[in-house]
Amino acid sequence: MPARRHPRPDWIRQEQVTLGTRIAARRRDLGLSQDQLADLMGVERRTVQRYERAVTDPRYADLLLIARALDVHPADLLPPRDDSPGQ
């Protein structure tokens, strides 16, 4: 895979890791394998692997599929927002 021309800022990378970690944790809580989640989403297992490891970002439509398969609201998979003043 070619290197990115412009590396992502650390705060974006942290959000991706958090999203992938949340997907993996919820999947495990439900007792699902990556294969089973992939089947529920209609994608290949490697797609789920890439999302969980934050190699690729899920598109919005895929985030909806993930949330539906994991029986959660899509916002529950996203990292909490820091809306404190002065940020």
Buried (B, 14 or more C-beta within 10 A) or exposed (E): EEEEEEEEEEEEEEBBBBBBBBBBEBBEEEEBEBEBBBBBBEBEBEBBBBBBEBEBBBEEEBBEBBBEBBEBEBEEBBBEEEEEEEE
